[in-house]
Amino acid sequence: MESSGVASHCNNVSSREKKTKRREILEKKKANDELIKAASSEKSHLVYFQPFCHYNRNGLSVFIESGSGDKLSSSVKQYIQNLLKVNMEVVFGPEWSTEEKVKCRDMVSSEARYIFVHEAPNATVDKSPLVGFVHFRFTLEEEIPVLYVYEIQLESHVQGKGLGKFLMQLIELIARKSCMGAVVLTVQKANAVAINFYRSKLRYTISSISPSRVDPLMGLEKSYEILCKAFDHEAKAILEVIGISKKYSTPESRS
């Protein structure tokens, strides 16, 4: 009888612990969902970072503005398509025709957020032409709220002037202000310049959710790596520490 009583008590304790654990998991999920919702509903994250709305260095003068995928004009859509083709067609090679369709679909999503880069007008040019953009979203990776950079594309004549690093610094500030655990992005292995930029200059690491970390053999078959920069202990432990993950996911267009 005593043995039965002890077993019953242990079962009751175990049941309470499981319920408590489930409640904690649900509460955490709800909190993360609310973080994503709040970040995504922000009309313009640039209002918090006014000094980053202009860039005047290395003979380059540009200003930036925010936008969303479901509010793009036809001319901006065409600009994005054209710049993606110019910058990424060679990188993707034979895969480009498929990737282009996915990218065109993703760019107009209501979840897509943008930073548009305009060249400042001068004496000979009275307009403010677009010279690049960043496409990003707020989402969950391994239950960690993250800012995921889908695209950062600049025209050739504004590259090599520090603008890319400037924009990624802004992205990281937006991520931190929005209480995201990390910035995550995907880069094509064939894009050696981009890999060097992220890993050497910005100190991003190959994430534990990247194919090569999940399964080295599978990673050999994939044409991309997932990189990240985590901001807190939990995000670092889950997204940066090398280990085996049961799953990984990445939109085909992230690069």
N, C-alpha and C positions, 0 to 999 in steps of 0.2 A: 504494500500500500504506500509506504514511504517512497519507494522507487517510482511508483506511478505518479505520486504527488510532485516529486522533483521534476520528472519529465514534463508534466503538465505546466509547471511553473516556467521551465525553460522554453517551452513552446510559446507560452504567452509573451515572454520577454522577446523572443525572436520575432514574433508577429508584430509587436509594438515597434521594434527596431526597423523592420521592413517598411511599416507604414510611415514611420518618421523619415526614413530614407527616401521613400517615394514622394512624400510631401516636400522635402528639401529639393529634390530633382525638379518637381513641377514648379516650385516657387522660383528656382533659378532659371528655368526655361521661360517662365512668364516675364521675369525681369530682363532677360536677354532679348526677348521678342519686343518688349517695350523700348529697349535701347535702340534696336534696329528701326522700329517704327518712328521714334522721335527723331533720329538722325536723318531718316529718309524724308520726313515731312518738313524739314528745315528748308525754307525757300532759297536762302543763299547763305552758305557757310562763310562766304568771303567778308560778310559784315563784321566778323570777329577778327579779321586779319587785314585791316586796311593797308598796312605797309606792304603787303604782298600783292596789292592790286596793280602795282607798277613795277617794272623792271628796267633799270637804266644802267647797264654795265657792258663793258667790252664792245662799245660802239653799237649796242643794240638798245632800242627803246620800244617797249611794248606795254600794253595794259591788258588786264584779264577781267573776265566777267563769268558769271555762273549760268547754267542752263540745265534743262532736263530733257530726257529722251522723247517724251510725248508732246513736247512743245517746240520741236525743231522746225524751222522753216524749210521749204523745199530747196532753197539755195544752200543752206547749211548742210542739209542731208547730202546733197551732191558734193559739197566740198569734202565732207568726211569720207565719202566713198572714194573720191579721187585721191586723197592723201593716203588713205589706207592702201590703195592699189599701188601707188608710187613707192611707198615705203616697205610694203610687206609681200608683194607678189614674188619677188626673187627669193626672199627668206623662206616662204612656204613652198615654193617650187610647184610641182604637179598637184599639190594639195590645195592650191590657192582657190581654184574655182569653187570648191566645196566650202572652204573657209570664208570666202567673200560673202556667200549667201548667209552664213551664220552671223557674220559680223554686221551685215546690213539689217538683219532681224533684231539683233541685240541692241543696236545703236538707238532704236526708236522705242525701246521698252520704257514703261512708266517708272521703272526702278532705276533707269540710267541717270546718272548725275554727271554734269560736265563742268570743266573749266575751259573756257575758250580764250585763246591768246590772239590779241589783235596788235598789229604793228601800228605804232603811233604815227599819225599823219605828219607830214613835213611840208616844206615850201613847194615841192614838186608833186606831192600826193596829198590830196585833200580828203581822201577816204581813210578808213581804218581796216585794211584787209586782214582776214584771218591768216595766221601763220602756224597754227597748231592747236591742239586740244588734248585734254585728259578726260577719259571716260572712266568713271568709278562707280561703285555701288557699296551699300552697306548690307552685309549678309552674315551668315553663320558658317564657320568651318570647324568641324569637330566640336560643336556646341560653344564655340568661342565667337563672340561678336567681332567682326573684322571689317575693315575697309578694303575692298578688293579692287585693285587697279586693273581694268580691262584693257585700256589702251593709253599710251602716252605717245603722241605722234607730233613731230615738228617738221616743218619744211627745211630743206637742206641748208638754205642760206641763213637760218637762225640757229643751226646746230653748232656745237663746239664753242659756245659763248657762255656756258654756265646756266642757261635757261632750264635745261632738263633737271639739273640738280635743284635749282630754285623751286621748280614746280613740285618735285618729290618732297622737298622740305615742307612745302605748304600742305601737301597731302597728309604728311605725318602729323602736322599740327591739327588739321581737321579731324583726323582719326583720334588723336588724344582728346581734343575738345569734346568729341562725341562719345567718349568713354569706350572706344573700341580697344580690344586687346592687342591688335596687331594690324599691320598693313601687309597684304598678301597680293602676289601677282604671278603671272605665268609668263615665261620667256622661252622662245624657241631655241633649241640647242644650236641651230645653225646661225643664230644671231650673236656671234662672238662679241661684237661691240657692245650690245645691250647687256650681255652677261657680265662683261668686265665692268660696265658702268654700275650695275646694281651691286655686284659682289665686292669689287675693289674700292669704288668711290663712295658707295652708300652703305656698305657693310651689311647687306642682306645675306641671309643664309639659305641653303637648300632646305626646304621644310620637310618635316617628318611625314607630311601627307603627299609629298612629291613621289611620282612613280618609282624613281630610282631608290628612294628610301623605304617605300612600302615593300617593294620586291625588286631587287637588283636585276633579275632576269627580265621581268616585265618592263623595267625602266629602260633597258636597252632597246626595246621595241618602240618606245614612245619618243616623239620628236621634241618634247618640251620638259622643262623643270618648273616646279612651283617654288617660288622664293618667298621669304617673309622676314619681317622685322617685328618682334614682339615687344610689348611695353610693360607687361607685368609678369609676375612669377607663374601664374597659372597658364597664361598664353605661351610663355617660353617653354614650360614643361610639356605642353601638348603639341605645339606647332614647331618648336625648334629642336627639341631633343630627338636625336636619332633613335628610331624604334620601329617596331612592326605595327602597322595600323590595319584594322580590319577592312577599311575602305578608304577610298579617296575619290574626289570628284573635282572636275574642272570644266567650265564651259569651253567648248572647242575654240571659242574666239579669243580667249584671254592670252594675248601676247603683244 
